[in-house]
């Protein structure tokens, strides 16, 4: 038994919930347990802990890390329109993932589990399962011990591995792997991160949506492009049993709305549902990733020559390994040189933590105390500024009305 518990036991709100400490512990005395607000934190069994310090050595919130340097920055999107539409931004992750999979490697990313009630990192080894870990999921994903061990084992067997996650998850995985992280076969990809919302809030919201639809969630796309990339929608797909000709048959339905009308998305963007550590992220541009991916918000202002309708990615190659990985997929890309200075105006959270919602503590306390989600909807309305609502609707009008009309007029003129 250790005389003093490790530092990770007293991190409090500084803990980012990556799970690296639990995976690293040789005695298995650390368990990641959700607190009353849904955020996982380490619980240390003092009777088993031997004080080896392994957990503290991999914690992203303890110690300092070297800053990530962007060797090159580009805008990019897949040449394949279907690939772009199936992604949240420009389709880069799918291209990088397939490159690894065709070589017999493995890809690790966030997937919906438990009927879309939770998000968990899973290891995918064939292209048929790749879709499950594609697209943004605005819920904190759980990276469990078996995932850490699976990534390590694949690398030890000489296989390539792509690990994608938030900066804190990438930092945790790299620290856990140690020298293996520098293996030429390991590619770490972090996403430009606004922050991670409470898994408990998502669970309650998902149950609310199911109750309203009188059906079970089958899939969720938080970045549907049915209304465009700039004015994306939150889309929910349900499955239910219906009676037809005296027999029960399976059926499905969907509902969606522009992100500015979806209460869960508004809570996320208002920073009301975020994990406390996100307001003081310990690994902004210092997680050690090879590639950073994100939406190139604002590209229409800095690269007006680019057609951005179906989504464009901002790509930061932080290491030579990352630059080589992007080079491998360039034949499938439309791309151009850019700069960090051009990416930052539309993505300030790339280098700076967001500020908390003014009633952040009260919001999470209500969640913890079991205030019904219906009452929270009434209490916290998160009004989107009228200017933003107007812009979103004008973009939708231009996409669905003006563009088709212009094509018809041009066709008649020809």
Secondary structure as the mmCIF struct_conf table of DSSP 4:
data_model
#
loop_
_struct_conf.conf_type_id
_struct_conf.id
_struct_conf.beg_label_comp_id
_struct_conf.beg_label_asym_id
_struct_conf.beg_label_seq_id
_struct_conf.end_label_comp_id
_struct_conf.end_label_asym_id
_struct_conf.end_label_seq_id
BEND BEND1 UNK A 3 UNK A 4
HELX_RH_3T_P HELX_RH_3T_P1 UNK A 7 UNK A 10
HELX_RH_3T_P HELX_RH_3T_P2 UNK A 12 UNK A 14
HELX_RH_AL_P HELX_RH_AL_P1 UNK A 20 UNK A 24
TURN_TY1_P TURN_TY1_P1 UNK A 26 UNK A 27
STRN STRN1 UNK A 30 UNK A 34
TURN_TY1_P TURN_TY1_P2 UNK A 36 UNK A 37
BEND BEND2 UNK A 38 UNK A 38
STRN STRN2 UNK A 40 UNK A 44
TURN_TY1_P TURN_TY1_P3 UNK A 46 UNK A 48
HELX_RH_AL_P HELX_RH_AL_P2 UNK A 54 UNK A 58
TURN_TY1_P TURN_TY1_P4 UNK A 60 UNK A 61
BEND BEND3 UNK A 62 UNK A 63
HELX_LH_PP_P HELX_LH_PP_P1 UNK A 66 UNK A 68
BEND BEND4 UNK A 71 UNK A 71
STRN STRN3 UNK A 72 UNK A 78
BEND BEND5 UNK A 79 UNK A 79
HELX_RH_AL_P HELX_RH_AL_P3 UNK A 81 UNK A 85
TURN_TY1_P TURN_TY1_P5 UNK A 86 UNK A 86
BEND BEND6 UNK A 87 UNK A 91
HELX_RH_AL_P HELX_RH_AL_P4 UNK A 92 UNK A 101
TURN_TY1_P TURN_TY1_P6 UNK A 102 UNK A 104
STRN STRN4 UNK A 106 UNK A 113
TURN_TY1_P TURN_TY1_P7 UNK A 114 UNK A 117
STRN STRN5 UNK A 118 UNK A 124
BEND BEND7 UNK A 126 UNK A 126
HELX_RH_3T_P HELX_RH_3T_P3 UNK A 127 UNK A 133
BEND BEND8 UNK A 135 UNK A 135
BEND BEND9 UNK A 139 UNK A 139
HELX_LH_PP_P HELX_LH_PP_P2 UNK A 140 UNK A 141
STRN STRN6 UNK A 142 UNK A 142
HELX_RH_AL_P HELX_RH_AL_P5 UNK A 145 UNK A 156
TURN_TY1_P TURN_TY1_P8 UNK A 157 UNK A 158
STRN STRN7 UNK A 161 UNK A 165
HELX_RH_AL_P HELX_RH_AL_P6 UNK A 167 UNK A 177
HELX_RH_3T_P HELX_RH_3T_P4 UNK A 178 UNK A 182
BEND BEND10 UNK A 183 UNK A 183
TURN_TY1_P TURN_TY1_P9 UNK A 184 UNK A 185
STRN STRN8 UNK A 186 UNK A 191
STRN STRN9 UNK A 197 UNK A 197
HELX_RH_AL_P HELX_RH_AL_P7 UNK A 199 UNK A 213
TURN_TY1_P TURN_TY1_P10 UNK A 214 UNK A 214
BEND BEND11 UNK A 215 UNK A 215
STRN STRN10 UNK A 216 UNK A 224
TURN_TY1_P TURN_TY1_P11 UNK A 226 UNK A 227
BEND BEND12 UNK A 229 UNK A 229
TURN_TY1_P TURN_TY1_P12 UNK A 230 UNK A 231
STRN STRN11 UNK A 233 UNK A 244
TURN_TY1_P TURN_TY1_P13 UNK A 245 UNK A 246
STRN STRN12 UNK A 247 UNK A 258
HELX_RH_3T_P HELX_RH_3T_P5 UNK A 259 UNK A 261
HELX_RH_AL_P HELX_RH_AL_P8 UNK A 263 UNK A 269
TURN_TY1_P TURN_TY1_P14 UNK A 270 UNK A 271
BEND BEND13 UNK A 272 UNK A 273
STRN STRN13 UNK A 274 UNK A 274
HELX_RH_3T_P HELX_RH_3T_P6 UNK A 276 UNK A 280
TURN_TY1_P TURN_TY1_P15 UNK A 282 UNK A 285
BEND BEND14 UNK A 287 UNK A 287
BEND BEND15 UNK A 290 UNK A 290
STRN STRN14 UNK A 291 UNK A 295
TURN_TY1_P TURN_TY1_P16 UNK A 297 UNK A 298
HELX_RH_AL_P HELX_RH_AL_P9 UNK A 299 UNK A 302
TURN_TY1_P TURN_TY1_P17 UNK A 304 UNK A 305
BEND BEND16 UNK A 306 UNK A 306
TURN_TY1_P TURN_TY1_P18 UNK A 309 UNK A 310
STRN STRN15 UNK A 313 UNK A 317
BEND BEND17 UNK A 319 UNK A 319
HELX_RH_AL_P HELX_RH_AL_P10 UNK A 320 UNK A 329
HELX_RH_3T_P HELX_RH_3T_P7 UNK A 330 UNK A 332
STRN STRN16 UNK A 333 UNK A 337
HELX_RH_AL_P HELX_RH_AL_P11 UNK A 340 UNK A 344
TURN_TY1_P TURN_TY1_P19 UNK A 345 UNK A 346
HELX_RH_3T_P HELX_RH_3T_P8 UNK A 348 UNK A 350
TURN_TY1_P TURN_TY1_P20 UNK A 351 UNK A 351
BEND BEND18 UNK A 352 UNK A 352
HELX_LH_PP_P HELX_LH_PP_P3 UNK A 353 UNK A 357
TURN_TY1_P TURN_TY1_P21 UNK A 358 UNK A 359
HELX_RH_AL_P HELX_RH_AL_P12 UNK A 360 UNK A 368
TURN_TY1_P TURN_TY1_P22 UNK A 369 UNK A 370
HELX_RH_AL_P HELX_RH_AL_P13 UNK A 373 UNK A 379
HELX_LH_PP_P HELX_LH_PP_P4 UNK A 383 UNK A 385
HELX_RH_AL_P HELX_RH_AL_P14 UNK A 386 UNK A 397
HELX_RH_PI_P HELX_RH_PI_P1 UNK A 398 UNK A 402
HELX_RH_AL_P HELX_RH_AL_P15 UNK A 403 UNK A 413
#
